[in-house]
Amino acid sequence: MNLFEIDQNTCTKDGICAAVCPSRIIEFRKGEFPVPVAGAEKACIKCGHCVAVCPTASLTHRDMPVEQCPPIQKELQLSAEHCEHFLRSRRSIRVYKNKAVSRDEINRLIEIARHAPSGRNSQDAEWLVLGNRDELHKLAGIVVDWMRWMIGSQPEIASSMHLSRAVQRWEDGKDIIFRGAPAVIVTHAEKENHRAPATCNMVLAYLELAATGMGLGTCWAGYFNVAANSFPPMMEALALPEGHGCFGAMMVGYPRFHFHRLPLRRPPRVTWRV
């Protein structure tokens, strides 16, 4: 099969596929059918824009058959009001029920999150799911060891991060690392990949929003993430693939409490150049 094929019985020769292609690999002349440009095979980033935008489903891509791409359901699309309410009502959850999140639910979250944008559609993020209570407690303890090391070796930074208070709470029996969450989802990629930080942050942002719609709560595991990238005992315990770094981690679980109002935020600081 060619890189893409056009159903000449249904194509209206509108040129929309060529107009939206980010790599400009589709050539279109008015009154003619779209065709690949020279070198299209190498330049295509397999983003699926061409398949998704065609109003008559006339274009099918070799790596993205049109029949495998579900149509958008307009009745499920959010209005501006729904979108604003959804985003403003999302909360970071730090108190969880003592209830496991199933593998199927986490798989569904990752399936949704993997559709987040990435540079040149690279999709570089890889996933590690931590859901064993004993392992989570062990990893949390290593984070606390990192905090103690920071307090002794970099006291000013430790003070700015309130690490002494965090260590004291841990010693008092409070889980201030994972907050009792039954699962932690880690995104990782090659350390030298300049796209990886943005990609991993975006997939976790998608995951965070998707979790809300599934009745789950999330919170970014900031202390853990710092230790995972700077503390050798944590790097050894995490055992990511060779050459990989942790680019984000998120707690996931069922919220113990529900929120009833939309809190305020300070006004945005905007510089206009229009």
C-alpha positions in Angstrom: 0.0 0.0 0.0 1.1 3.6 -0.7 1.7 6.0 2.2 -1.9 7.1 1.8 -4.7 6.3 -0.6 -7.7 8.4 -1.8 -11.1 7.0 -2.5 -11.8 8.8 -5.8 -15.5 7.9 -5.6 -16.0 10.0 -2.5 -13.1 12.6 -2.4 -14.5 16.1 -3.1 -11.0 17.5 -4.0 -11.3 20.2 -1.3 -7.6 20.1 -0.3 -8.3 20.2 3.4 -5.9 17.3 4.1 -3.1 19.2 2.4 -3.9 22.4 4.3 -3.7 20.8 7.7 -0.7 18.5 7.2 2.0 19.7 9.6 4.8 18.2 7.5 3.5 19.5 4.2 3.8 16.1 2.5 0.5 16.2 0.6 0.4 18.0 -2.7 -2.9 19.4 -3.9 -3.9 21.2 -7.0 -7.4 22.6 -7.5 -9.6 20.1 -9.3 -7.2 17.2 -8.7 -6.8 14.4 -6.1 -4.2 14.9 -3.3 -0.9 13.0 -3.8 2.2 12.5 -1.7 5.1 14.8 -2.4 8.6 13.4 -3.1 10.1 12.1 0.2 6.8 11.9 1.9 7.6 8.5 3.4 10.5 9.8 5.4 8.9 13.2 6.3 5.5 11.8 7.5 5.2 11.9 11.3 2.1 9.8 11.4 0.0 12.3 13.3 -3.2 11.3 11.6 -4.4 14.8 10.8 -5.1 13.9 7.2 -7.3 10.9 8.2 -9.1 12.8 11.0 -9.9 16.0 9.0 -11.4 14.5 5.8 -15.1 15.1 6.0 -15.9 12.2 3.6 -13.5 9.6 5.1 -11.9 9.4 1.7 -8.2 9.3 2.8 -6.7 6.3 4.5 -3.1 6.2 5.7 -1.0 3.0 5.6 -0.3 3.2 9.3 -3.7 4.6 10.3 -6.5 3.0 8.4 -9.6 5.3 8.3 -11.9 2.4 9.4 -9.9 2.1 12.6 -10.3 5.8 13.5 -13.6 6.4 15.3 -15.6 9.4 14.2 -15.9 12.3 16.6 -19.2 12.3 18.5 -20.5 15.8 18.6 -23.0 15.1 21.3 -20.0 14.3 23.6 -18.1 17.5 23.0 -17.9 20.0 25.8 -19.4 23.4 25.6 -17.2 26.3 26.8 -19.2 26.4 30.0 -18.8 22.6 30.6 -15.1 22.9 29.9 -14.5 25.8 32.3 -16.5 24.1 35.1 -14.6 20.8 34.6 -11.2 22.5 34.7 -12.0 24.8 37.6 -13.5 21.9 39.7 -10.4 19.7 39.3 -8.6 19.4 42.6 -5.3 17.8 43.7 -6.2 14.9 46.0 -4.1 14.2 49.0 -6.5 12.0 51.1 -7.5 8.7 49.5 -9.8 5.8 50.3 -8.2 2.5 51.2 -9.3 1.0 47.9 -7.1 -0.3 45.1 -7.3 1.0 41.6 -7.7 -1.9 39.1 -5.2 -2.6 36.4 -8.0 -2.1 33.8 -8.7 1.4 35.2 -5.1 2.4 35.0 -4.8 1.0 31.5 -7.7 3.1 30.5 -6.1 6.2 31.9 -2.9 5.5 30.1 -4.7 4.8 26.9 -6.4 8.2 27.1 -3.2 10.0 28.2 -1.1 8.7 25.4 -3.1 10.8 23.0 -1.5 14.0 24.4 0.5 16.1 22.0 4.3 15.5 21.6 7.0 17.1 19.5 6.8 15.7 16.0 4.3 13.2 17.3 7.3 11.4 18.9 5.2 9.8 21.7 8.4 9.2 23.6 6.8 8.7 27.1 7.1 5.3 28.7 5.2 4.2 31.8 5.9 2.5 35.1 3.0 1.7 37.4 3.7 1.2 41.1 0.9 -0.4 43.0 2.4 -2.7 45.6 1.9 -1.2 49.1 5.2 -2.6 50.4 7.2 -1.2 47.5 5.5 2.2 47.7 6.3 2.4 51.5 9.9 1.4 50.7 10.2 4.1 48.0 8.6 6.7 50.3 11.2 5.9 52.9 14.0 6.4 50.4 12.5 9.8 49.6 12.7 10.7 53.3 16.3 9.6 53.3 16.9 12.0 50.5 15.2 14.7 52.5 17.5 14.0 55.5 20.5 14.2 53.1 19.3 17.5 51.8 18.9 18.9 55.3 22.5 17.9 56.2 24.2 18.9 52.9 22.0 21.7 51.5 20.2 23.3 54.5 19.1 26.5 52.7 17.4 24.6 49.9 16.0 22.1 52.4 14.6 24.9 54.4 12.9 26.5 51.4 11.3 23.2 50.7 10.2 22.7 54.3 11.9 19.3 54.4 12.4 19.2 58.1 8.7 19.5 58.7 8.1 16.7 56.1 10.6 14.4 57.8 9.0 15.0 61.2 5.6 14.2 59.8 7.0 10.9 58.3 8.5 10.1 61.7 5.1 10.7 63.3 3.6 8.1 61.0 2.2 10.3 58.3 2.8 9.5 54.6 3.7 12.8 53.2 5.3 11.3 50.1 2.4 9.3 48.5 -0.4 10.4 50.8 -1.7 6.9 51.1 -2.4 6.6 47.4 -2.8 3.0 46.2 -0.9 3.6 43.0 1.8 5.9 41.5 2.2 6.3 37.8 5.7 7.3 36.6 6.6 8.6 33.1 10.1 8.1 31.9 12.2 8.4 28.7 15.7 8.7 27.5 17.6 11.4 29.5 19.1 12.9 26.4 15.8 13.3 24.6 15.2 17.0 24.6 11.5 16.4 23.9 11.0 14.1 26.9 10.3 16.6 29.7 7.5 18.3 27.8 6.0 15.1 26.5 6.0 13.4 29.9 4.4 16.4 31.6 1.7 16.6 28.9 0.7 12.9 29.1 0.5 13.2 32.9 -1.6 16.4 32.5 -4.0 14.4 30.2 -4.0 11.5 32.7 -4.8 13.9 35.6 -7.9 15.3 33.7 -9.0 11.9 32.5 -8.9 10.5 36.1 -11.4 13.1 37.2 -14.0 11.9 34.7 -13.5 8.3 36.0 -14.1 9.2 39.6 -10.4 9.0 40.5 -8.2 11.6 42.2 -4.6 12.5 41.5 -1.7 14.5 42.8 1.7 15.2 41.3 4.4 13.4 43.4 6.9 16.2 43.5 9.2 15.0 46.3 9.4 11.6 44.7 10.2 13.0 41.3 13.1 15.1 42.6 14.6 12.2 44.5 14.2 9.9 41.4 16.4 12.2 39.4 19.1 13.1 42.0 19.4 10.5 44.7 21.4 7.4 43.8 19.6 5.0 46.2 16.2 6.0 44.6 17.6 5.6 41.1 18.8 2.1 42.0 15.4 1.2 43.6 13.4 2.6 40.7 15.4 0.5 38.2 14.3 2.4 35.1 15.8 1.2 31.8 19.4 2.1 31.1 19.8 5.8 30.1 16.2 6.7 31.2 15.2 9.4 33.6 12.0 10.0 35.5 10.1 13.0 34.0 7.0 13.0 36.2 5.1 10.9 38.7 1.5 11.0 39.8 -0.4 9.5 42.7 -3.8 7.9 41.7 -6.6 6.7 43.9 -10.2 7.2 45.0 -10.8 10.5 46.8 -12.0 10.1 50.4 -13.8 13.4 50.3 -15.6 15.4 47.6 -15.4 19.2 47.0 -18.4 21.3 46.7 -17.3 24.8 45.5 -14.9 26.4 43.0 -12.1 28.2 44.9 -10.7 31.5 43.8 -7.3 32.2 42.1 -5.4 35.4 41.9 -5.9 37.4 38.8 -3.7 36.4 35.8 -0.6 38.6 35.1 -0.9 39.3 31.3 1.3 41.3 29.0 -0.6 42.2 25.8 1.2 42.8 22.6 -1.5 43.1 20.0 
